[in-house]
């Protein structure tokens, strides 16, 4: 690589020196020193300030020139000078040149070896650092010293290497050096062997502040929050004062334990001991207060900072972003740019979330372009994951998929993000397909996030068997007791009709947060078990668990499905007066649905008019749905006009309004609404019902004629129809949404997808055995009535899950009590 020979003449140097002066702007003194060399290297050698030259090299090209100068001056023969070159190249980010220089040093001492190992570590080449350490041990004949072990322990990528290096440190008598011991504690803690780390800490003959910080940090990083605080008390009992590192390590623990009091006491200690202006401490305080949602305190700490680095800005931006205030977060991002601080990768991760929360598709393109221009998408998978998440939350799922495919090295989080994106956008089948692709990548190991991503997709399509298979896998790796995985399993069993299994699992997992309670309450709500919901809520309060905004959404929804008007109105008041929870649009939507479903349409309309928030599609949609149930054309038309102002792209609302007109025989109105939907390029989602028999799922569409058992299915339906009519069944033609003759209307009703699925189940399962079907849309009113008769005739329990709730038909009645 270096072609200049030591015997080259001074004129060669004279050609190099002007370029150094002209192109790299070395300071005047350095230039004079170099010019002297051009008149005679040997005579002027002593006048060159090589230390100044090393300090002046801030680019690789300058370092190359200095290297050449050292070669021709003979200074490169000095191990000290050559090792400084190794460090210089490493500091400039070119570890390959460091290694090349290192290899050319004939007689390496331990300082040289330590420098090469550290060069690898500083540049993130951890495997090479460990290999270099082994080369030192096996080939060099040089004995390591206590400076050798800390960097190589940091580089250990697995516990086997860590234990080997620990053995060498013990063998050479360096185990109790405070720096080596602290590095060993860090290494074992990183691999979750905090017991070993604690034993090392306890056995240390002498401890410095770094040792205490290493052990406290080890407990924090491994999630042992209580042990970290206990060790902090032990430190203080020995009269040792916390420093900035201790404080920065322990503040996140307070957030983990939800212990704001301890966090504020530590803040008081910080102020008392003059640490409040330390950048690292201030950043940790901002993050801690953000975790507690105390944004005023976080901003006060930020405002008092004398010096702010990029981490400070990232912390305050993330504080507001993670607490649902994207507008303020974006304002701080603009201030950051005005202050001259350049955004880094973490800034852009927060910015992606801010854009997603703001629902600003135009800004999403700007963020994506900003990332592409800097080439960050190819550099860090975290950035790619953030962009995929941003597009998915904006509903631009095709862009999310495109970015996902461009990520060069996908990790488990990449797959989890895309699976979640599909599931949250109602594309459960696509989510399941992507999970199948992930399973084919043997190098990707599913984790907690994977199960939390895929289980809701299985819940959505009612894939009980696949969900149970996941349950088996999480039992094997002991994740079923994780509150988030357990909650998703509860949700899956509940939405797949296995309410007893959901309840059994609920009592097995930790229940000290509102998350599992919300899930089990919601499950009973969609099954129409309103009284059980009230009982569960009472148990939740008895166990000292504080309800949150999601709890009250589940409660109000359950009251709506069960017709518990008074209890629903009471919960709405209690939520505000006792728990200080401001109602969101979801709560208002549930209240409109509660009142409207019970027939109080005027009360529901007045409730909307008195809302302090601008009604969204969910609120007007609830009123429109109530108008559909109770046949109020005038109010339904008004509600639909408001709906189309706020959400003109949802075809379901056009279908609802069309159905209102069809029920009252206003076919001109039907044609007008359908024409408007076609003009806007919207198509009605075709209704389908599915049933699983003998481990095989069969899907039926309305009027399906292509099934292999088609003749037998329609024959069974004709037999059932005759028996139903003998028991008093009268077809309700108001649910036929086409303007056709009476006999054709009856045929259309009997060909609905749910009836085809039920008939298929009857002829393919043992007599009197339960049948369970899933429908992607709401069940038709006439089919609901017919299924009650079928359950009585066949003496079966028939469970139907539609898009809204569960219906359990047995002995001629439905669990919903006809309140749906």
N, C-alpha and C positions, 0 to 999 in steps of 0.2 A: 504493500500500500504506500509506504513512504519511500520514494525513489531517490531522494537526495543522499549522496554518499558523504561520509565524514571528510573526504579529501577534496571536496569542491572548493573553489577559490572564493575570495571575498566579493568578486564582481557578481557572483551568483546571488549573494545576499543583497547587494546594492539594487538588484532588479526586484527583489521581493519587498524591500522596505518601503519604497514609495507607494506600493499598492496597499500596504498596511496603513500608511499614513493617510492616503487619499480616500480609500474606500471604506475603511472601518473606523476612522476618526479616533484613533488612540490619542490620549492626551499628549500635550506638548513635550512633557518630560520624557515620556516613554519613547516618543519619536526621536528625540535627540540621542537617547541611549542607543537606539537601534542604528542610527546613522554613524555613530562612532564605530560600531562593529564593522561597518562596510570598509573602513580604512585599515582594518587589521584586527582579526578576531582575538588573537592571543594577547596582543598588547593592551586592548581595551576591555578585555573580559571582566576585569574587576569593576569597571564603571557601570555595568548594566544592572539595573534593579529588576531582577527576575520576579521578585515578589509582586512588584507593581504591574509587570506584564501579565502575570497570572490573574491578578484582580481585574485587569482591563479586558480580558477575553470574555465577551458575552455572546459570542456566536461560534458555531463550529468552524467556520472558515478562518476566524482569527486564531482559534485553538490549533488548527492545522499549521498555520504559519509559525506560531510559537513552537510547536513540536519540531518543525523543520529547523528553526533557530537553535533549539536545544541539541539537535543532532549534529549540526555543523560546528557548534561551539564545544561539543564534547560533554556538555552538561548532562546529556541523556544517560551517561554512564552512572550518574548518581542515582542510587535506588530511591532516595528521597524525592528527587526531581521527577523521575519517571512515575513514581506513585502519585505525585501531585497531578501529573497528566491524566492518570487513570481517573482520579477524582474529578478533574476538570471536565473531561468528556462525559462522565456520568451526570454531573450537575447540569450539563447542557443537553442532556436527554439522549445521548448516543452511546448506549452501553456496548454496542458492537465495537466501536473504536476504543472504548475502555478496555475491552477484552484483548483486542489486537495489541494495544500498548503493553498490557499486562504480560502477554505471552512473549514479548520481546525482551523482557527484563530477565537477565541470565541468573542472577542470584537474588531471589525474592526473600524478604524477611517477613515477619508476622504482620508488620504494618501494611505491607503490600497485599498480603492475602486478605487481611481484614477489610482493606479498602475495596478489593474486588467483590467480596461478598456483599458489603454494604452498597456498592454500586448497583448490583443486581436487585437488591431489596428496594432501594430508593426508586428504581424504575419499574417495579412490579414484576420482575423476572424471578419469581420465587423458586421455581423448580431448579433453575440454573444456579441460584444462590446455594441451595442445599447440595447440588452436585459439586460445586466449587469447594464447599466445606469438606465433602468426602475426599476430593482430590488433595486438599491440604493434608488431611490425616494420613492418606494412604501412599502418597508419592513424594511429598515435599521434604520430609525430614524436619520440618519446622514445627515447633510445639505451639499449639493455640494458647492464647491468653484470655483474660476475662473480658476483653473487648470483642472477642470472636463470637461468643455465644449469643448475646442479645439479638443481633440482627438475624442470625440464622434460625433462631427459635421463632422469631416473627415470621420467617418465610415458610415454616413447616406447613405443608398442605395436608398432612395426615398424621394420625397419632403415632403410627409406627416410627416415622422419622423423628418425631418429637421425643419418643422414649429412647431411641438410639442416642440422640444428642444429649439427652439428660444423663445417660450412662457415661458418656465421654466426660461431661462436666463433673460428674461425681468422681470418676476415676482420676481426673487431673486435679481434684481438690478445689474446684471453682463453684461447687453447688451452693455454698453459703456466702459467696460474694453477693452483696445486696442487689447489684444490677442483674446478675445472672439469675438469682432466685426470683426477682420480680418478673423477669422474662419467662421463667418456667411457670410461674403462677398464671401469667397471661396466656401462655400456650395451653396449659391444661384447662383453663376456664373456657378458652375458645372452643375446645372440643367437648365442653359440658362435663368435664371431670373436675367439678368444683370441690369434691371431697378430697381428691389428691392435692389440689391447689391449696386447700385449707390446711392439710397436714404439713405441707412444705412451709406454709406461712407460720404455723404454730411452732415448728421445729427450728425456725431461724434463730441463731444465737443473738443476732442484732438486727433491728429493723430500722430503715429510714422511712421518710415520708413516701418515697416511691413504692416501697413494699406495701404499705397500708393502702395506697391508692390502687395498686395492682389487684389486691384482694377484693377491695370494695367494688372496683370496676368489674372484676370477674363475676361476683355475685349479681351485679346489675345486668350484665350482658347475658347471663344464663337464666334470667327471670327469677332469681332468688331474692326478691325484693325485701322480704322480712329479715333475712340473714344479713343483707347489706346494711340495713338500718341498725341491726344489733351490733354489727362490727363498728359502725360509726359511733355508737354509744361507748363501745369498748375503747376506741381511739381517744375519745374525749375524756373518758374516765382516767386515762393514763396521762392526762394533761397535755396532749398533743393537739395543736391547733389545725383545723382544716385549712388547706390552701385552695387555690383556684381549681386545681385538678380534682380534688376531693369533692368540692361543691358541684362542679360540672358533671361528675359521675353520679352523684347521689340524687340530684334534683329530678331526673327522669323516674327514679324509683318512687318518689312521692306520687307522681301521676299514675304509675302502675297500681299503687295501693289505694288510689283515690283518697289520698291523705293530704288535703289542702293545708291543714293546720301545720303539719311538719314542714311542708314546703315554705310556708310563710315564716316559720321560725328560722329556717335556714336563711331565708332572705334577710331577716332581721340580723342574723349573725354576720352576713355579708356586709351589710351597711355598717355595723359596729366595728368590723375589722378592716374597713377600707377596701373591700374587694368589689364594690358595686361598679367601679369603672373598668374592671377587667373585662375585655371583650368576650372571652370564653364564658365567664360567669354570667354576663348579661344575656348572651345568646341562650344559655341553658335556662335562665329565668323566663325569658320570652316563651320558649318552647313549653316549659312547665305550666305557665299560666294559660297558654293556648289550649293545652290538654284539658284543663278544667273549665274552659270556656270563659275565663276571666280576661276578656280582651282589653278592658280598660287598664288592668294592671300590666298586661303585656305591652300595651302601647306606652304606658308611663315609663316602663323600664327602657324601651326603645328610645323615647324622646330624651331621656337623661344621659344616653351614651355620648361620650365625647368623641370616640372613634368607632366607626361602623365598618365592618368588612362585608364581603358578599354573603357570608353566613348570617349576619345580622339582618340584612334585607330579606334573604330567603326565609328566615324564621318569622318575621312579622307578616310577610306575604302569605306564608303557609298558615299562620295563625288565623287570619281572616278567611282564607280559602277553606280550611278544614272545619270552620265553624259556620259555613253557609253564608258568608258575606262576600260574594265575588266582586261586588262593585268597589268596596273599600280596598280589597286585596289588589285589584287592578290599578287603583289610584296609587298605592304604594309602589307598584311595579313602575309606573310612570315616573314617580319621584326618584326611584332608584336609577333610572336612565338619566334623568336630569342631573343627578349627583355625580355622574361619570363612572359609576360602578357598572362593569359589564356583566350581563347575566351569564350564569353558568348552566350546567345540565340540570341541577336541582331547581333553578329558577324556572326553567322551561317546563319541568314536570308539574310545578304548581300552576304555571300559566295555562297548561293544557286543561287542568281541572277547572280553573276559573272560567275558561271559555265554555266548557261543557255545562257548568252550572248556569252560565248566563244565556245558554241556548243561542249562542251567536255563531251561526255557521260561517259567516264571512270572516270573522276573526280566526276561526279554526284553520282556514286556508292560509292566513298570514302566519300563524304559528308554525304550521307544517312547512311553509316555504322558508321561514327563518331557520328551522332545523336542517332542512335540505342544503341550504346555502353553506352552512358550516360543516356539513358532512357528519353531523352527530348521529344520524339514524344508523350509520354503519359502525359507529364507534362504541356506542353504549346501548345495550338491549333495554335498559330502563327507559330511555327516551322513546324507543319504538313502542314499548308497552303503554307508555303514557298517551301516545298519539292514537293507538288502537282504542284505548279506553275513551279518549275524548270523542272520537268519531262515533263509537258505539253509543255513548250517552246522548249524543246529538241525534241518534237515529239514522245516521248515514252509514249503515252497516256495510255497504259495498266498499266504501272507502276504508273502513276499519279492516276489512278482509284483505284489501290490496296492500295496505301498509304492513299487515301481519306477514304477508307472503314476501315482502321486501326485507324483513329483518333477517340478517345473515345467520345469526346464532340464536335461535329461539330457546328460551328456558321455560320452565314449568309455568311461570307467571304469564308468559306470552300466550300460551295455550289457554290458561285459565281465563285471561282477559277476553279472548275472543269467544270462548264458550259462554261466559257471562253476558257478553254483548248480545249474542244471538238469543239467549234465554230471556233477557230483559226486554228485548224487542219483539217478543212473542213468537220467535222462530225456534221453537223447541226442537223440531226435527233436525234443523241445521246444527243446533248446539250438540245434539247427540251424534251427528255425523262427524263433527270436528273432534269430539271426544274419542270416537273410534280411530280417527287419524292419529291422535295423540298416543293412543295405546300401541300403535304400530311403531312409534319411535322408541325403541328400547332404551335409548340413553336418557329419556325423559321419565323421571319417577313422579307419579301423581302424589300430591301432598294435600294438606288440609284444604287449601284454596280450591283444589280440583274438585273435591267432593262437594264443597259448598257451591261450586259453580254448576255442576252437572245434576245434582239432586233436584233443584227446582225445575229443570227441563223434564226430568222423568215425572215429576209431580204434574206438570202441565199436560202431558199426554197420557197420564194414568198408567205409566209403564211400571207396574208394581214389581214384576219379576226382576227387571233390571235394577230397580231401586233396592230390592232385597239383596241382590248380588253385591251391590256397593256396601250395604250394611255388613255383609259377611266380611268384606275386605277391611273395613275400618275396625271391626272387632279384632281381626288378626294383628293389626298394628296399634291397638289400644287407643284409637282416635274417637271411638264412639262416645266416650265420656267428655270429649271436647264440647263445650257449650254450643259452638256454632255448627259443628257437624251434627251433634245431637238434635239441635233445633231443626236443621234441614231434614233430618230423618223423620222427626215428628210431623213436619209439614208434608213430607212425601206420603207417609202412612195415612195421615188424615185425609189428604186429597185423593188418595187411591181407595178410599172407602174403608180402611182398616183402623177405625177410630179407637178400638180397644188396644191395638198394638201401639198406636200413637200415645195413648194415655199411660200404658205400661212403661214405655221408654222415657216418657216425661218424668216419671218418678224415680228413674235411675240416674239421671244426669244432674249436675249442679243447678240449683234453682235460685241462686242468690242475686241474679240480675233479672230484668224484665223480659229479656229476649225469649227464653223458652216459654214463659207465661203467655206472652203475646201470641206465640205460635199455637199453643194448645187451645187458647180462647178463640182464635180465628178458626181453627179446625172445627170446634164444636159449633161455632156460628154458622159456617157454611152447611153444616148438617141440620141446622134448624133447631138445635138443642139450647134454646135461650135460657131456660132455667138452670141448666148445667153451667152455662157461661157465668151466670150470676154467682153460683156457688164457687166456681174456680176463682173468680175475682175476689170473693171474700177470703178464700184460702191465701191468695197472693198477699192481701193486706195483713192477714194474721201472721204470715211469715216475715213481715217487715220489709217486703219488696215494694219499692216506690213505683207506681205506674208512670209511664211516659206517654208521649203523644201517640205512639203506635198502639199502645194498650187501648186508648180511648177510641181510636179508629176501629179496632177489632170489636170493642164493646158496642159501639153505635151500630156497626154493621150487623152484629148478631141480633141486637134488638130489632133492627129493621126486618131481618129475615124471619123473626119469630113474632112480630106484631106487638112487641113490648114498648108501646108508645110512651107511657109515663116513665118507665125506667130509663129509656133513651134520653128523654128530656132532662131527667134528673142527672144522668151522667154528664150531659153537656154543661150543666151548671156547675157540678162538682169539679169537673176538669179545670174550670177557670177560677172558681172561688177558693177551693181547698188546695189545689196543686199548682195554681198560677200558670197554667198552660194556655197560651193564646191559641184559639182555634185556627187551624190552617184551612185551606180550601177543601182538603180531604174530609175534615170534620164537618164542614158546612154541607158538602155533597152528601155525606151520610145522613145528616139531619133532614135534608130535602127528600132523600129517598125514604126515610123513616115516615115522614108525614105524608108524602105522596102515595106511597104503597098502601097506607092505611085509608086512603081516600080523602085525606084532608088537603085537597089540591089548592084551595084558596089560601089556607094557612101556610102551605109550602111556598106559594108565590109571594106572600107577604114577607115570609122569612128571608127570601132572596133579596127583596127590595130593601130590607133593613140590615143587610150584611155590610160590615165595614170594609170588606175586600171586594175587588172587582170579580164577579162570578166568572168561572172558567167553564170549559167544556164539560167537566165532570158534574158541575152543579146544574147547568141547563140540561144535560143529558139525563140526570136523575129525574128532573121534572117531566121531560119528554117521555121517559119510560113510564112514569106514573100516569100520564095522560093516555098512553097506549093501553094500560091495564084497565082504566076506568072510562075510556072512550070519549075523552074531552077533546074534540077536534079543534075548537077555537084556541084554547090555551096551548094545545100541542103545536099548533101552527105558529103561535107567538114564540114559544120556547125554541122551535126549530130555527126561526129567523135569527134569534140571538145566538144559537149554536153555530150557525153557518158563518156568523161574523167572527167567531173566535176559533173555529175549527171546521173549515170547509172541506177538508180532505178525508174525513172519517166516513166511510161509506155506511157504517152501521146506523148513523143518525138519519141518513136518507131512507134507509130501510124501515126504521121505526116510524117516521112520518108517513111513508107510503102505506104501512100497515094500518095506521090510524085511519087514513082515508078509505082503505079497502074494507075495514071492519064496518064502516058506516055506509058502504056502497057508493062512495064518491070516487068513481073510476077516473073522472077527469083530473082530480087531484093526484091520483096514483100516477097517471101518465105524465103529468107535469113534473112530479118529483123525480120519477125515473128518467125522464128526458134531461133534467138538470144534472143528475148524477152522470149520465152518459156524456153530456157536454163537457163535464169536468174530468172525463177520463177515468171515472171510478167504476169498479165492478163489484157486485155483491159477492161476498165470500160464500161459496157453496156449502150447504149444510151436510155434515156427515156424522155417522155414529159408528163406533167400533166396539167389538166384543172379543175377548180372549177365550178360546176353547181349545183344550188339548195343546197348550203351549203355543198356539198360533193365533195371531190377531187378524180378524177379518174386518174390513171397513166397508160400510154401505153408504151410498149416496141416495138421495130422494129419487124414487122411480127406477132404482137399479134393476137392470135386466140381464146383466152379464155374469152374475154369480153362478158357479156350477150347480148350486142347489136352488136356483131361482124358482123353478116350478114348485118344489116342495114348500118353499117359504111362502109363496102367494097362496098355495092351497091351505096352509096352516092359518094364514090370516083370514081367509074366507070362513073357515070353521070357527075361529075365534069371534069374528064379526057377528056371525049368526047367534052364538051363545051370548054375546054381550047385549045384543038387541033384545033377546028374550028376558034379560035381567033389567031392562029399562034404559039401555044406552041409546042416546040420540046424537048423531053426528052434529058437531057445531061448525057450520059452513063459514062462519065469520073468520075462521083461521085459514080459509082458502083465499089466497091473495091474487087469484086470477078471475077474470070475468067470463066464467064458463057455465055450462048447464049443470043442473043438480046432480045427475048421475056421475058426471065427470068429476064434480067436487068430491064425492065420496071416494072415488078411486084415488084421487090425489091425496086425500087424508090417509088412506090405508097404505099408501106407498111412501109415507114419510120415513126417513132413514132410521129413526129410533124404533119404529114398529118392525121394520125389516130385521134389525139386529135382535130384537126381542124374539121374533118368530124363529130366527136362526138358532138362538140359544135354546129355545124350547125343544126343537127337534134334534139337537145335538148334545143335550145334557140329560142326566137321569131325572125322572119325574120328581117334582117337589124340591129339587135342589135350587139354591139361589142363583140368580143371574145378575151380572153387573155390566152395564154399558156406559160408554162415554160419548157425549155429544159436544161438538165444537161450538154450537150456538145454544141459545136458550131453548128449552123443550117447548114444543107447541102445546097450547092450552087443550086442544082436543086430544092430542096424544097423551097428555097428563091424565085426562079423565079416562081415556081408554085403558091406560096402563093400570089404573086402580081396578077396573073390571077384570083385566087379564090376571092380576095377582090373585084375585079371589077365585076365578075359574080354575087356574092351574095350581092353586095352593102353594105358590112360590113367593119368596121375597125377591122383589126386583129393585135393584139399586140403579138409579140413573144419575150420573154426574153431568150437568150441563155447564155452560160457560160461567154460571153465576153461583151455583150451589148444588147440594146433594138432595135427591128425593128418594126416600126409602118407602117403597110400596109394599104393603102387606095386608091381606084380608080385606081388600077393597078400600083401604085408606092410605094416605100419604103422610109422611112425617112432617111435611110443611104445613099441614092443616089447611091446604088450599090458599095459604097466604104467601104468594110468591109473585 
